[in-house]
Amino acid sequence: LHPEGREMGLLAGANVLMPNITDTKYREGYQLYEGKPCLDENADQCISCLSRRIESIGESI
């Protein structure tokens, strides 16, 4: 997975990101694919990170 894949997707026309808000103790069991980022972040950290990443490309939530 590309480290800036989410940003690249948005810049290519995607309009949906799915934050991972599952409790961290259960996340390992809900991986949709290998290498999914942010498995160690809690919901607040995930949303904060996504907000910063979206703002870094000049967009907003």
mmCIF file as gemmi writes it, N, C-alpha and C atoms, coordinates in Angstrom:
data_model
loop_
_atom_site.group_PDB
_atom_site.id
_atom_site.type_symbol
_atom_site.label_atom_id
_atom_site.label_alt_id
_atom_site.label_comp_id
_atom_site.label_asym_id
_atom_site.label_entity_id
_atom_site.label_seq_id
_atom_site.pdbx_PDB_ins_code
_atom_site.Cartn_x
_atom_site.Cartn_y
_atom_site.Cartn_z
_atom_site.occupancy
_atom_site.B_iso_or_equiv
_atom_site.pdbx_formal_charge
_atom_site.auth_seq_id
_atom_site.auth_asym_id
_atom_site.pdbx_PDB_model_num
ATOM 1 N N . LEU Axp A 1 ? 0.833 -1.185 0 1 0 ? 1 A 1
ATOM 2 C CA . LEU Axp A 1 ? 0 0 0 1 0 ? 1 A 1
ATOM 3 C C . LEU Axp A 1 ? 0.873 1.243 0 1 0 ? 1 A 1
ATOM 4 N N . HIS Axp A 2 ? 0.456 2.223 -0.749 1 0 ? 2 A 1
ATOM 5 C CA . HIS Axp A 2 ? 1.215 3.469 -0.828 1 0 ? 2 A 1
ATOM 6 C C . HIS Axp A 2 ? 0.97 4.291 0.438 1 0 ? 2 A 1
ATOM 7 N N . PRO Axp A 3 ? 2.021 4.863 1.037 1 0 ? 3 A 1
ATOM 8 C CA . PRO Axp A 3 ? 1.845 5.634 2.274 1 0 ? 3 A 1
ATOM 9 C C . PRO Axp A 3 ? 0.931 6.855 2.123 1 0 ? 3 A 1
ATOM 10 N N . GLU Axp A 4 ? 0.796 7.366 0.916 1 0 ? 4 A 1
ATOM 11 C CA . GLU Axp A 4 ? -0.091 8.512 0.679 1 0 ? 4 A 1
ATOM 12 C C . GLU Axp A 4 ? -1.282 8.118 -0.187 1 0 ? 4 A 1
ATOM 13 N N . GLY Axp A 5 ? -1.679 6.857 -0.084 1 0 ? 5 A 1
ATOM 14 C CA . GLY Axp A 5 ? -2.769 6.349 -0.916 1 0 ? 5 A 1
ATOM 15 C C . GLY Axp A 5 ? -4.093 7.06 -0.709 1 0 ? 5 A 1
ATOM 16 N N . ARG Axp A 6 ? -4.376 7.419 0.508 1 0 ? 6 A 1
ATOM 17 C CA . ARG Axp A 6 ? -5.649 8.11 0.768 1 0 ? 6 A 1
ATOM 18 C C . ARG Axp A 6 ? -5.669 9.474 0.092 1 0 ? 6 A 1
ATOM 19 N N . GLU Axp A 7 ? -4.572 10.197 0.22 1 0 ? 7 A 1
ATOM 20 C CA . GLU Axp A 7 ? -4.478 11.504 -0.433 1 0 ? 7 A 1
ATOM 21 C C . GLU Axp A 7 ? -4.552 11.346 -1.949 1 0 ? 7 A 1
ATOM 22 N N . MET Axp A 8 ? -3.84 10.371 -2.472 1 0 ? 8 A 1
ATOM 23 C CA . MET Axp A 8 ? -3.843 10.134 -3.915 1 0 ? 8 A 1
ATOM 24 C C . MET Axp A 8 ? -5.249 9.794 -4.407 1 0 ? 8 A 1
ATOM 25 N N . GLY Axp A 9 ? -5.966 8.993 -3.646 1 0 ? 9 A 1
ATOM 26 C CA . GLY Axp A 9 ? -7.328 8.638 -4.027 1 0 ? 9 A 1
ATOM 27 C C . GLY Axp A 9 ? -8.24 9.848 -4.08 1 0 ? 9 A 1
ATOM 28 N N . LEU Axp A 10 ? -8.153 10.698 -3.057 1 0 ? 10 A 1
ATOM 29 C CA . LEU Axp A 10 ? -8.977 11.91 -3.046 1 0 ? 10 A 1
ATOM 30 C C . LEU Axp A 10 ? -8.634 12.822 -4.215 1 0 ? 10 A 1
ATOM 31 N N . LEU Axp A 11 ? -7.348 12.974 -4.487 1 0 ? 11 A 1
ATOM 32 C CA . LEU Axp A 11 ? -6.931 13.838 -5.593 1 0 ? 11 A 1
ATOM 33 C C . LEU Axp A 11 ? -7.336 13.273 -6.951 1 0 ? 11 A 1
ATOM 34 N N . ALA Axp A 12 ? -7.556 11.955 -7.011 1 0 ? 12 A 1
ATOM 35 C CA . ALA Axp A 12 ? -7.971 11.313 -8.261 1 0 ? 12 A 1
ATOM 36 C C . ALA Axp A 12 ? -9.493 11.286 -8.415 1 0 ? 12 A 1
ATOM 37 N N . GLY Axp A 13 ? -10.221 11.777 -7.396 1 0 ? 13 A 1
ATOM 38 C CA . GLY Axp A 13 ? -11.666 11.87 -7.521 1 0 ? 13 A 1
ATOM 39 C C . GLY Axp A 13 ? -12.478 11.106 -6.493 1 0 ? 13 A 1
ATOM 40 N N . ALA Axp A 14 ? -11.832 10.34 -5.637 1 0 ? 14 A 1
ATOM 41 C CA . ALA Axp A 14 ? -12.588 9.651 -4.583 1 0 ? 14 A 1
ATOM 42 C C . ALA Axp A 14 ? -13.244 10.685 -3.679 1 0 ? 14 A 1
ATOM 43 N N . ASN Axp A 15 ? -14.384 10.334 -3.112 1 0 ? 15 A 1
ATOM 44 C CA . ASN Axp A 15 ? -15.049 11.282 -2.218 1 0 ? 15 A 1
ATOM 45 C C . ASN Axp A 15 ? -15.464 10.642 -0.897 1 0 ? 15 A 1
ATOM 46 N N . VAL Axp A 16 ? -14.921 9.469 -0.589 1 0 ? 16 A 1
ATOM 47 C CA . VAL Axp A 16 ? -15.25 8.778 0.656 1 0 ? 16 A 1
ATOM 48 C C . VAL Axp A 16 ? -13.983 8.196 1.273 1 0 ? 16 A 1
ATOM 49 N N . LEU Axp A 17 ? -13.787 8.441 2.558 1 0 ? 17 A 1
ATOM 50 C CA . LEU Axp A 17 ? -12.751 7.776 3.355 1 0 ? 17 A 1
ATOM 51 C C . LEU Axp A 17 ? -13.467 7.11 4.515 1 0 ? 17 A 1
ATOM 52 N N . MET Axp A 18 ? -12.988 5.947 4.893 1 0 ? 18 A 1
ATOM 53 C CA . MET Axp A 18 ? -13.628 5.223 5.994 1 0 ? 18 A 1
ATOM 54 C C . MET Axp A 18 ? -12.685 5.15 7.182 1 0 ? 18 A 1
ATOM 55 N N . PRO Axp A 19 ? -12.89 5.998 8.194 1 0 ? 19 A 1
ATOM 56 C CA . PRO Axp A 19 ? -12.034 5.93 9.378 1 0 ? 19 A 1
ATOM 57 C C . PRO Axp A 19 ? -12.291 4.633 10.138 1 0 ? 19 A 1
ATOM 58 N N . ASN Axp A 20 ? -11.249 4.125 10.757 1 0 ? 20 A 1
ATOM 59 C CA . ASN Axp A 20 ? -11.37 2.901 11.536 1 0 ? 20 A 1
ATOM 60 C C . ASN Axp A 20 ? -11.654 3.284 12.979 1 0 ? 20 A 1
ATOM 61 N N . ILE Axp A 21 ? -12.891 3.107 13.415 1 0 ? 21 A 1
ATOM 62 C CA . ILE Axp A 21 ? -13.256 3.478 14.782 1 0 ? 21 A 1
ATOM 63 C C . ILE Axp A 21 ? -13.537 2.259 15.656 1 0 ? 21 A 1
ATOM 64 N N . THR Axp A 22 ? -13.24 1.073 15.148 1 0 ? 22 A 1
ATOM 65 C CA . THR Axp A 22 ? -13.371 -0.143 15.946 1 0 ? 22 A 1
ATOM 66 C C . THR Axp A 22 ? -12.404 -0.063 17.12 1 0 ? 22 A 1
ATOM 67 N N . ASP Axp A 23 ? -12.83 -0.501 18.289 1 0 ? 23 A 1
ATOM 68 C CA . ASP Axp A 23 ? -11.96 -0.515 19.468 1 0 ? 23 A 1
ATOM 69 C C . ASP Axp A 23 ? -10.648 -1.219 19.118 1 0 ? 23 A 1
ATOM 70 N N . THR Axp A 24 ? -9.532 -0.644 19.548 1 0 ? 24 A 1
ATOM 71 C CA . THR Axp A 24 ? -8.214 -1.17 19.164 1 0 ? 24 A 1
ATOM 72 C C . THR Axp A 24 ? -8.017 -2.626 19.548 1 0 ? 24 A 1
ATOM 73 N N . LYS Axp A 25 ? -8.648 -3.089 20.609 1 0 ? 25 A 1
ATOM 74 C CA . LYS Axp A 25 ? -8.442 -4.484 21.005 1 0 ? 25 A 1
ATOM 75 C C . LYS Axp A 25 ? -9.124 -5.464 20.049 1 0 ? 25 A 1
ATOM 76 N N . TYR Axp A 26 ? -10.012 -4.993 19.181 1 0 ? 26 A 1
ATOM 77 C CA . TYR Axp A 26 ? -10.705 -5.859 18.224 1 0 ? 26 A 1
ATOM 78 C C . TYR Axp A 26 ? -10.25 -5.668 16.78 1 0 ? 26 A 1
ATOM 79 N N . ARG Axp A 27 ? -9.459 -4.669 16.507 1 0 ? 27 A 1
ATOM 80 C CA . ARG Axp A 27 ? -9.114 -4.329 15.122 1 0 ? 27 A 1
ATOM 81 C C . ARG Axp A 27 ? -8.432 -5.436 14.346 1 0 ? 27 A 1
ATOM 82 N N . GLU Axp A 28 ? -7.55 -6.167 14.988 1 0 ? 28 A 1
ATOM 83 C CA . GLU Axp A 28 ? -6.836 -7.24 14.283 1 0 ? 28 A 1
ATOM 84 C C . GLU Axp A 28 ? -7.821 -8.204 13.622 1 0 ? 28 A 1
ATOM 85 N N . GLY Axp A 29 ? -8.969 -8.434 14.25 1 0 ? 29 A 1
ATOM 86 C CA . GLY Axp A 29 ? -9.951 -9.37 13.723 1 0 ? 29 A 1
ATOM 87 C C . GLY Axp A 29 ? -10.84 -8.801 12.633 1 0 ? 29 A 1
ATOM 88 N N . TYR Axp A 30 ? -10.735 -7.503 12.367 1 0 ? 30 A 1
ATOM 89 C CA . TYR Axp A 30 ? -11.597 -6.857 11.384 1 0 ? 30 A 1
ATOM 90 C C . TYR Axp A 30 ? -10.815 -6.235 10.227 1 0 ? 30 A 1
ATOM 91 N N . GLN Axp A 31 ? -9.629 -6.721 9.973 1 0 ? 31 A 1
ATOM 92 C CA . GLN Axp A 31 ? -8.847 -6.189 8.864 1 0 ? 31 A 1
ATOM 93 C C . GLN Axp A 31 ? -9.464 -6.641 7.544 1 0 ? 31 A 1
ATOM 94 N N . LEU Axp A 32 ? -9.755 -5.695 6.676 1 0 ? 32 A 1
ATOM 95 C CA . LEU Axp A 32 ? -10.291 -6.032 5.362 1 0 ? 32 A 1
ATOM 96 C C . LEU Axp A 32 ? -9.186 -6.449 4.403 1 0 ? 32 A 1
ATOM 97 N N . TYR Axp A 33 ? -7.96 -6.025 4.68 1 0 ? 33 A 1
ATOM 98 C CA . TYR Axp A 33 ? -6.817 -6.384 3.84 1 0 ? 33 A 1
ATOM 99 C C . TYR Axp A 33 ? -5.55 -6.267 4.674 1 0 ? 33 A 1
ATOM 100 N N . GLU Axp A 34 ? -4.516 -6.986 4.261 1 0 ? 34 A 1
ATOM 101 C CA . GLU Axp A 34 ? -3.238 -6.931 4.973 1 0 ? 34 A 1
ATOM 102 C C . GLU Axp A 34 ? -2.584 -5.572 4.778 1 0 ? 34 A 1
ATOM 103 N N . GLY Axp A 35 ? -1.903 -5.113 5.808 1 0 ? 35 A 1
ATOM 104 C CA . GLY Axp A 35 ? -1.184 -3.847 5.714 1 0 ? 35 A 1
ATOM 105 C C . GLY Axp A 35 ? -2.053 -2.628 5.967 1 0 ? 35 A 1
ATOM 106 N N . LYS Axp A 36 ? -3.258 -2.833 6.458 1 0 ? 36 A 1
ATOM 107 C CA . LYS Axp A 36 ? -4.139 -1.694 6.736 1 0 ? 36 A 1
ATOM 108 C C . LYS Axp A 36 ? -3.458 -0.777 7.755 1 0 ? 36 A 1
ATOM 109 N N . PRO Axp A 37 ? -3.405 0.526 7.48 1 0 ? 37 A 1
ATOM 110 C CA . PRO Axp A 37 ? -2.727 1.451 8.393 1 0 ? 37 A 1
ATOM 111 C C . PRO Axp A 37 ? -3.551 1.75 9.638 1 0 ? 37 A 1
ATOM 112 N N . CYS Axp A 38 ? -2.889 2.287 10.62 1 0 ? 38 A 1
ATOM 113 C CA . CYS Axp A 38 ? -3.518 2.868 11.814 1 0 ? 38 A 1
ATOM 114 C C . CYS Axp A 38 ? -4.154 1.855 12.759 1 0 ? 38 A 1
ATOM 115 N N . LEU Axp A 39 ? -3.69 0.621 12.758 1 0 ? 39 A 1
ATOM 116 C CA . LEU Axp A 39 ? -4.281 -0.383 13.647 1 0 ? 39 A 1
ATOM 117 C C . LEU Axp A 39 ? -4.052 -0.064 15.114 1 0 ? 39 A 1
ATOM 118 N N . ASP Axp A 40 ? -3.038 0.73 15.409 1 0 ? 40 A 1
ATOM 119 C CA . ASP Axp A 40 ? -2.708 1.03 16.805 1 0 ? 40 A 1
ATOM 120 C C . ASP Axp A 40 ? -3.313 2.342 17.301 1 0 ? 40 A 1
ATOM 121 N N . GLU Axp A 41 ? -4.069 3.038 16.461 1 0 ? 41 A 1
ATOM 122 C CA . GLU Axp A 41 ? -4.665 4.315 16.852 1 0 ? 41 A 1
ATOM 123 C C . GLU Axp A 41 ? -6.078 4.12 17.38 1 0 ? 41 A 1
ATOM 124 N N . ASN Axp A 42 ? -6.457 4.914 18.392 1 0 ? 42 A 1
ATOM 125 C CA . ASN Axp A 42 ? -7.848 4.874 18.835 1 0 ? 42 A 1
ATOM 126 C C . ASN Axp A 42 ? -8.686 5.728 17.877 1 0 ? 42 A 1
ATOM 127 N N . ALA Axp A 43 ? -9.996 5.736 18.061 1 0 ? 43 A 1
ATOM 128 C CA . ALA Axp A 43 ? -10.892 6.431 17.136 1 0 ? 43 A 1
ATOM 129 C C . ALA Axp A 43 ? -10.568 7.918 17.02 1 0 ? 43 A 1
ATOM 130 N N . ASP Axp A 44 ? -10.318 8.589 18.14 1 0 ? 44 A 1
ATOM 131 C CA . ASP Axp A 44 ? -9.996 10.019 18.103 1 0 ? 44 A 1
ATOM 132 C C . ASP Axp A 44 ? -8.709 10.281 17.34 1 0 ? 44 A 1
ATOM 133 N N . GLN Axp A 45 ? -7.703 9.442 17.552 1 0 ? 45 A 1
ATOM 134 C CA . GLN Axp A 45 ? -6.436 9.597 16.844 1 0 ? 45 A 1
ATOM 135 C C . GLN Axp A 45 ? -6.624 9.378 15.35 1 0 ? 45 A 1
ATOM 136 N N . CYS Axp A 46 ? -7.423 8.388 14.981 1 0 ? 46 A 1
ATOM 137 C CA . CYS Axp A 46 ? -7.666 8.09 13.571 1 0 ? 46 A 1
ATOM 138 C C . CYS Axp A 46 ? -8.348 9.265 12.876 1 0 ? 46 A 1
ATOM 139 N N . ILE Axp A 47 ? -9.371 9.797 13.49 1 0 ? 47 A 1
ATOM 140 C CA . ILE Axp A 47 ? -10.101 10.91 12.892 1 0 ? 47 A 1
ATOM 141 C C . ILE Axp A 47 ? -9.221 12.15 12.807 1 0 ? 47 A 1
ATOM 142 N N . SER Axp A 48 ? -8.424 12.397 13.837 1 0 ? 48 A 1
ATOM 143 C CA . SER Axp A 48 ? -7.505 13.534 13.829 1 0 ? 48 A 1
ATOM 144 C C . SER Axp A 48 ? -6.476 13.388 12.712 1 0 ? 48 A 1
ATOM 145 N N . CYS Axp A 49 ? -5.937 12.194 12.564 1 0 ? 49 A 1
ATOM 146 C CA . CYS Axp A 49 ? -4.946 11.929 11.515 1 0 ? 49 A 1
ATOM 147 C C . CYS Axp A 49 ? -5.569 12.127 10.128 1 0 ? 49 A 1
ATOM 148 N N . LEU Axp A 50 ? -6.759 11.572 9.915 1 0 ? 50 A 1
ATOM 149 C CA . LEU Axp A 50 ? -7.423 11.742 8.619 1 0 ? 50 A 1
ATOM 150 C C . LEU Axp A 50 ? -7.696 13.21 8.328 1 0 ? 50 A 1
ATOM 151 N N . SER Axp A 51 ? -8.109 13.96 9.331 1 0 ? 51 A 1
ATOM 152 C CA . SER Axp A 51 ? -8.36 15.394 9.144 1 0 ? 51 A 1
ATOM 153 C C . SER Axp A 51 ? -7.1 16.114 8.688 1 0 ? 51 A 1
ATOM 154 N N . ARG Axp A 52 ? -5.981 15.831 9.348 1 0 ? 52 A 1
ATOM 155 C CA . ARG Axp A 52 ? -4.71 16.47 8.97 1 0 ? 52 A 1
ATOM 156 C C . ARG Axp A 52 ? -4.308 16.079 7.552 1 0 ? 52 A 1
ATOM 157 N N . ARG Axp A 53 ? -4.477 14.813 7.217 1 0 ? 53 A 1
ATOM 158 C CA . ARG Axp A 53 ? -4.094 14.352 5.883 1 0 ? 53 A 1
ATOM 159 C C . ARG Axp A 53 ? -4.947 15.005 4.803 1 0 ? 53 A 1
ATOM 160 N N . ILE Axp A 54 ? -6.233 15.14 5.062 1 0 ? 54 A 1
ATOM 161 C CA . ILE Axp A 54 ? -7.129 15.777 4.098 1 0 ? 54 A 1
ATOM 162 C C . ILE Axp A 54 ? -6.778 17.254 3.954 1 0 ? 54 A 1
ATOM 163 N N . GLU Axp A 55 ? -6.521 17.919 5.068 1 0 ? 55 A 1
ATOM 164 C CA . GLU Axp A 55 ? -6.135 19.333 5.023 1 0 ? 55 A 1
ATOM 165 C C . GLU Axp A 55 ? -4.804 19.527 4.308 1 0 ? 55 A 1
ATOM 166 N N . SER Axp A 56 ? -3.912 18.54 4.374 1 0 ? 56 A 1
ATOM 167 C CA . SER Axp A 56 ? -2.594 18.66 3.735 1 0 ? 56 A 1
ATOM 168 C C . SER Axp A 56 ? -2.683 18.746 2.215 1 0 ? 56 A 1
ATOM 169 N N . ILE Axp A 57 ? -3.813 18.319 1.649 1 0 ? 57 A 1
ATOM 170 C CA . ILE Axp A 57 ? -3.987 18.415 0.196 1 0 ? 57 A 1
ATOM 171 C C . ILE Axp A 57 ? -4.974 19.522 -0.175 1 0 ? 57 A 1
ATOM 172 N N . GLY Axp A 58 ? -5.247 20.397 0.802 1 0 ? 58 A 1
ATOM 173 C CA . GLY Axp A 58 ? -6.09 21.553 0.53 1 0 ? 58 A 1
ATOM 174 C C . GLY Axp A 58 ? -7.58 21.284 0.576 1 0 ? 58 A 1
ATOM 175 N N . GLU Axp A 59 ? -7.976 20.184 1.178 1 0 ? 59 A 1
ATOM 176 C CA . GLU Axp A 59 ? -9.396 19.854 1.288 1 0 ? 59 A 1
ATOM 177 C C . GLU Axp A 59 ? -9.829 19.934 2.745 1 0 ? 59 A 1
ATOM 178 N N . SER Axp A 60 ? -11.117 19.8 2.999 1 0 ? 60 A 1
ATOM 179 C CA . SER Axp A 60 ? -11.624 19.835 4.371 1 0 ? 60 A 1
ATOM 180 C C . SER Axp A 60 ? -12.738 18.814 4.527 1 0 ? 60 A 1
ATOM 181 N N . ILE Axp A 61 ? -13.021 18.514 5.784 1 0 ? 61 A 1
ATOM 182 C CA . ILE Axp A 61 ? -14.109 17.573 6.086 1 0 ? 61 A 1
ATOM 183 C C . ILE Axp A 61 ? -15.383 18.361 6.278 1 0 ? 61 A 1
